[in-house]
Amino acid sequence: METLGLTAAQIQAGGAYWTAREIAQQPQVWPEVERPESVAALELGEHRVERCAHLIVTCNAEGNLYRRAGTMRNAHVLLLPEASNDQSFAMTSSFTSMLLAAAGALRLMPTDGTRSARLSPLAIHVLTSCLPVITSLVRAQFERVVYLGSNELKGLAREAALKMLELTDGRVVSLAEAPLGFRHGPKTVVNGSTLVVVFLSNDAHTRRYDLDLLAELRRDCVAGRVIAFSAQAHDSHPDTVVLGDGGANDRKHTDSHSAAHGTGADGFDASAEDPGKHQAPAALSDLELCLPYAVFAQSLAMLRSLSLGLSPDRPNFAGTVNRVVQGVSIYPYGKAR
């Protein structure tokens, strides 16, 4: 939270720090974002839901959503620092900042700084050690990109695909799907000009399915390239990027799973904790892994945009899409003719 300039006390202030029981007691808890239809959704909830609480996470102190929430007793606003309020077309720092703040407010992520202290080096690792990988992917000039992820990582896959589509002005076709759903038709999009990126889950059970599809895609030899991001080592494939100690507690499972598939664990990343020396930290959740994984997706989309001669700040010169959505008409619910 200190990364956002927010303390744990600020996150908890005003009743925003709900427990799981309190969330369950609210018929509707809607995280809100700044766009015209979000304000309409807030108003709809007020008129249609008997007991409705609003958690509004925003970077824009001048927005209608922020101003409207200030007049409501059943709404709490987390206003993030101005530095997180992106001015470019594609929202990047605002996405990761709002995700981190919302996760803390809803107790989906610790707010004492211990987890963010582990996540920050992973993000730095992506920006430094992974730059050669990103550069090689940009040079390959892929025309299609597929992002795959399970659990919360499916949401990240959608965000990653959207950023690629936005920043390349639609010239690079992007798709997001869950690994299990990908086999049911969407897999036909893969050809020699397709980059497939798999965000591997840190959940022990889900990870087995992710690894099965990853192995299948690499055996097929159809995609131009298949990149995997993981918080724990599971093979020595050159296109598997391992981010530090995120899966330290899953070593036993990883070794047994690798042995069952005949691949061998090949040890852990050098930055992983050694259980023989002291107790290893808890494995990062898939929600937490969204943050460093997002840095890769955003960096790739920005550099691919530049490779096409576009401006990442304003890739759509035709003006048919805008930073803040325009042309949205709000119609009163239940009054359609």
Secondary structure, 3 states (H helix, E strand, C coil): CHHHCCCHHHHHHHHCCCCHHHHHHCCEEEEECCCHHHHHHHHHHHHHCCCEEEEEEECCCCCHHHHHHCCCCCEEEEECCHHHCCCCCCCCHHHHHHHHHHHHHCCCCCCCCHHHHHHHHHHHHHHHCCHHHHHHHHHCCCCEEEEEECCHHHHHHHHHHHHHHHHCCCCCEEEEECHHHHCCCHHHHCCCCEEEEEECCCCHHHHHHHHHHHHHHHHHCCCCEEEEEECCCCCCCCCEEECCCCCHHHHHHHHHHHHHCCCCCCCCCCCCCCCCCCCCCCCCCHHHHHHHHHHHHHHHHHHHHHHCCCCCCCCCCCCCCCCCCCCCCCCCCCCCC
